[in-house]
Amino acid sequence: MLHASAALLPDGWARDVLLAIEAGRIAAVTPGSAAPAGAERHAILVPGLPNLHSHAFQRAIAGRTERRGPGEDSFWSWRDVMYRSLGLITPEDVEAIAAMAYVEMLESGFTRVGEFHYLHHTPDGRPYDEPAEMAQRIAAAAARTGLRLTLLPVFYAHAGFGGLPPTEGQRRFVNGLDGFARLLEGSARAIAPLEGAGLGVAPHSLRAVTPEELAHVAALLPGRPVHIHAAEQLREVEDCLAWSGARPVQWLLDHAGPDAHWCLVHATHMQPEETSRLARSGAVAGLCPVTEANLGDGIFDAGGWMATGGAWGLGTDSNVSIAANGEMRMLEYSQRLGRQGRNLMAASPGASTGRALFDAARAGGARALGEPTPELRPGAPADLVALRGAPDAGKDEALDRWIFAEADRGVEAVWCGGRALVREGRHVAREAVAARYGTSLRRLLG
């Protein structure tokens, strides 16, 4: 039994809420109840958040790409550094790195991750004996840490628009359609033992797939998530125009038919017509504000997107910094800087910005991962987050304070499937996971 002085229920905040958990699900929710003897007490309980876009292995280079290069630094120069880091990473390293990233996600309030997984092969580009070896390692990291997983195996075949041959730096990513089918089958086997795990597909980008390959991959798992990078950088938009006469999002709308099962990751550089058309399609905009700021990608047009009723969710992408509240804060602050105003993500005058961010990220992230919106209601998975706060807290200000005044802290405890994974702000397996991660990192950097 858990007791909260305040809890965010589907119809709003409630006081003195008692939650009963059975078999990993919420069995009963009783507001206005005194805490019985033996109940675990917390100040504030909210549902967990989905992280819709992660490249777990990139956590290993976080903080190691911040030296200025000889020319103008950009996403493309960062990508070159990332490619050079791949030569020594083993399956054991991937598992260790992903486990560390997943520990940090849980400690920050994420309870599910969409792993956009594209590091598939040996350093020389050959498939492992088990084509889904790396996917198995991602699944093992999720099992070790308890984080719920939606695995999104990536189809990556080309270096640029029009089917350009892949470069040497991309050889660990590349598959043909037959090889990808084997990878997808192996990925399904890898996640089968995980409670509540999901599977989707991820054609990497219009740079990396031909139109025919995109149509084939997007149809492989009907009704399941389809994720694709789109319009992240201006050069990408220019190259797409040169190839097709259309911008990336425009091309996808005209030729690929994105719908509510699709997530367009970043979607940073869109014209107003693209923004309104994509929002009306039901596709989710997968925003990664911290990574987009770190790479200098640009600012998403949240105002235009919300004006058309578009759904959005949040991801940690390169995992340069992992914090659920940090992503929400960066999204709002980017809008403030771009539009020179305040409280721009709030739904209406007098509304809480933190509540608007939390609700939208929760609903949009869940839709992008093919899951129900996380809620504190009977029958829902017991994926819960306890926030630090005064016992009399319990209105939307609790979320405002967590997002804007707690730096990247503020989470006291986290449960997934009723299993307590974070206590006093630390994952219960942090020490062991961090030790293994440290061993991998020392070898990779040595």
N, C-alpha and C positions, 0 to 999 in steps of 0.2 A: 504493500500500500504506500502511495505517495500522497503527501498533503502539501498544498501550495497556498500561501496567503493570497495569491492572485494567480489566475491562469487565463490564457487567451483561448477561449472556446470558439466554436464556429459562429456563434451569434454575438461574440464580443467578450469583454473581460468579465470574469466572475470572481467573487471573493470566497476564501476558505473552501477550496476545491479538493475533494478527496478522489483519487484515482485508484481503481483496482486494476491490476495487470495479471492476465492469465495467458499462458502459452504464447507469450510474445506480443499479445494484443491488449488493447484497453478494454477491460470487461465492463467497467462502470465509471461514470463521471458524476459526482455528487457535489454540486455547489452548496454553500452555506452549511458546511459540515465541520464540526470540531475534529481535531486530529485525534484519532484513537491511539491507545497505547501501542507502541511499536511501529507506528507509521513514520516513514522518513519524511522530514519536513524541509521545505524550501520556500524562499520568498516568492519567486516568479517562475512559472512554467510556461513554455511556448513550444509549438511544434518545431521539429528539426527542419533545416533548409536543404534543398538540393543544390549541388554544385554541378552545373550542366556541361562543363568543358574543362578537362584536365589532360595535360601531357605529363604524366607522373615523372618520367625519367628526367625531365628538364629541371627538376628540383636540384639535381646534382650540380648544375652550373649557376644556380642562383647566387648573385653577388660576385660572380666571376667574369662578368661581361661589361663591367662598368669603367673600363679604361678607354680613353678616346683613341680612335684609330687615326691613320694618316689622312684620310679623307673625311667626308661628311658621314657621320654614323646614322644608321637607320635600321629598320627591320631587316633589310637585306644584309647589312654588315653583321648584325647580330646573328642572322641565320647561318652565315659562314662560320662563325665561332661555334655555334651549336653543332653544325655538321662535323667540325674538327674534333668535337668531344666524344664522338660516337665510336671511335676505333677500338677502345678497350672495354666497353661496357658488356658484361656477360649477363646471362639470364639470372644468375645469383645476385648480381648488382641491381638489376631491374627490380627484383623482388624486394631487396633491402631499401632501395630508394623510394619505391612506391609505398612501402609500409611506413616509412618516415613521413612522407607527404600525407598519407591517410591518417596517421596519428594527429598531425597538425590540423587537418581538416576537422576531425572530430572535436578536438580541443577548442576549435573556434565556432562550433555550432552547426557545421554541415553533418548531415546524417546519410547522405547518398551522394555518389559521384558518377558522372558520366565520363568514362575514360576513353578519350579519343586516341585510340591506341595504334600507332603506326610504326613502331620499332619492332620489326618482325624477324629479321634474318641475322645470320652470322656477320662478322665484320667484313668479310669478302663478298657478301651478297647472296650466299647460298642459303636455301632453307635449312632449318634444323631438321633432324630426323623426324621429330614431331613438329609439323608446320606451325602449330599453335603453342610452341614452347614458351614464347614470351607472354602470350595471353594467359597461359597457365600460371606464370609468375605473378601477373597482375591479380588473378583470382586468388592466389595464395596470400598476397599482401592484404587483400580485402578480408579474407578469412582470418588472418592473424590479428587484424585490428578491429574487426567487427563492423567496418563501414559498409553500407549497402552499395552494391555495384551495378551499374548499367554499363556493360562493355560495348564499345563502339569500334569494332575492327575497321581499320582504314584501308580503302582501296587507293593505291597510289601507283601510277604507271608512267608518268611523263614529267618532263622538266619545265614545260611551258605550254601555252595555248597552241592548239593545233597538233598535239601529239608529238611534241619534240622529245627526242630520246633523253632518258634520265641521265643525270650527271653521276660522277663517282661518289659524291657526297650523299646521294640519295639511294645507294644500292641496298641499304638495309631495309628500305621501305617498300621496294617495288615488287608487284605481283602482276601476273596476267590474270585473266578472268578464271581460268581453271584453278590456278594456285590460290586465288582468293576464295573460291568455293571451298577448297580443302581447309583453308584457314578459318572460315566461318563455321564449318562443321566442328573443327577442333575447339573453337571458342565456345560453342554451345556446350560441348562436353566439359570444358574447363569450369564454367559457371554453374553447371547442373547441381553440385552439392551445396551451393550457397543459398541461404534462405533469402527469398525476395529479390534475387538477382534478375536482371533483364539484359536483353541483347538487341542491338540495332546495327545499322550499317552507316559507314561514313566515307562516301566518296570525298577525297581530301579537299578538292577545290577544282574549279574549271581549268586551272593551270595543269592539274595533275591527271585529269581524265578527259577522254574524248566524249562527245555527245552520246555516241553509241554505248560506250562503257558506263557513262552516268545512268542512262536509261536502264541498262541491265542490272547494275548494282542496286539502284533505288527500288527495283521490283523484287529483290531477293527475299525480303521478309515483309510481306504485306501487313499493314497495320502496325508495324513497329517503327521506332524512330529512324529518321534519315537526317544525318548531320553533315553539313558542308561549310567550309570556310568561304566567305564571300565578301568582296569589297572592303578588305582590311586596309589596303594601302592604295595610294593614288596611282603608283606605277602599275599595280595590278589592273586598275580600271583602264588606264591608258593602253596597256597591252591587250586587254579584252576588246576594247574598241577597235584596235588595229587588226585583230584577228577576225572579229565578227560584225563590226559596225554597231555593237550594242554594249552597254555597260554590264557588269557581271549579274547584278540583281535583275536588271531588265531582261537579260538573256534567259536566266532561270525562269522568270515569270512567263516568258513567251514560249519556252521550249520544254521545260521540265515539270511544270505543274505543281509547284510546292503547295502543300496543304497543312492541316493541323498536325500531321505527323512529322513535319520537317522543322529543323532548326537551322537557321542561317547564322553562323557564328561570326560575330563582329558586325557585319552590315554597316560599317562606319560611313562609307562614302556613297550615299544614295542621293539622287535627285528627289524633290518632293513627290513627283508622280510615282517613282519607285517605292518610296516610303509608304504612301497610301495604298498602293496596290498590294504590296507585300503584307501590310498589316491586315488588309481585308481577306487575304488568302488563308488566314489562320495560322501561318507559320510563326514560330517563336524567334525573336531576335536574341541570340546568345551573346550577351555582353560580358566582357572580361575587362573591367575598367582599370584595374591595377596593371595588368600586362599591357593593355593598349596605351596607358600612360608611359610605362617603362620603355616600350618600343617606339614611342612617338608616332603612333598610328593616326591619331586624330580623335575627334569627339563625336559620339553618336548623337543624332538628332532626336533626343528623347521627347522634345516638345511636339514635333510633327508626328512622331510615332504614337504617342499617347492620344493626340487629338483624333486619330483615326481608330482608336480602340485596340492598338496593337499589344500583343502579349510579349513579355520579355522575361528572361531569367539571367542568372549570374554564374560565371565560371571563373576558375583561377588560372586556366590556360597554362602559362609557362611556370607557374608556381614559384615565381620570384619572391612572393610574399603571400602567405596563406592565412586568410582571415575572412570569415563570412561578413562580419560587420565592416571590415575594411573595404570590401568590394562595394557594399552599399554606400558607404561614405564617399568613396572615390567617384561613384556614379553621380551622386548629387553634387559634389564639389566640381566635377568637370562641367556640369551644366551651369553652375554658378559662374565659373570662369569664362565659359563661352558666351553666356547670355547676360552676364553682369547683373545678376539678380540673386535672390535667396529663396529657399524653400520651393524650388521649382518642380520637384517631383511630387509634392503634396497634391491630393486629389481635388481640393476645393478650399476656399477661404476658411481659416480656422482649423483645418485638418492637420494632423500630425504627419510630418515628412517621414519620420522613422516608420510609422505604421504603414504608410503607402509603399515605401520601399520593401518592407518585410513581406507584406501581403502579395505584392506583384512578383517578387523574386520567388516566393514559395509556390505560387500557382503556375507561373510561367515555366519555372525550372522543372516542376513535376510534369507538366504537359510535354515539354521537350524530351523527357526521359521515359515517356509512356506510362506514367504512374499517376495514381490519384493524388490530389493536393494533400499534403500532410496536415492532419487536424487532430485535435484532442477530442475525440468522440468515441463512444462505444463501438467496438468492432475494428477500429483503425489500428494499424501497427503501432506499437508503443515506441515510437521514435521521438524522443522528448529532449528538450534542452532546459536546464535550470539556469537562470541568469542571477547574478549577484544583484542585490538591491535591498532597500529598506523594507521591512515587513509590511509597511503601509503603502508600498508602491503597488501599482496594478492598473494604471491607466496607460494610455499610449506614450506618456512621458518615459515609461520604463524602456521602450524601444528607442525613443529619441536619445536617451542617455547612453544606452548601450552602443548605438551606432556612432554618435557624434562626440561622446565624452569619455569613452572607455579605451581609447587607443585601439589596440587589437586584443583587448582582454575582455573580461566581463562574464565569461561562461564559467559556471560553477560545476555543473555535472551534465552528462549526456548519456542517454540510453538509446540503443537500437534493438528493436525486437524485445524490449523489456530487459535487456542485458546492460548492466551498468558498465560503461566503457570509460567514462571520464569522472574522476573524483577530485574535488578541490582544484579544478582547473587542469589536471594532468591525466593523461591517458594511463590506464592501469598497467599497460605493457610498455610505457615510454622508455624506461631504462634499457630493457632488452632490445627493443627496436632501434633505439639510438646507438647502442653499442655496435650492432650489426651494420647500421648505416655508416657509422664512423669508420669501420674497417674497410668497407667498400670505397668510401671517399678517399681515404688515405692511399689506397692502392691506385685509384684512378688519377689522383693528383701527384702521386709520387714520381 
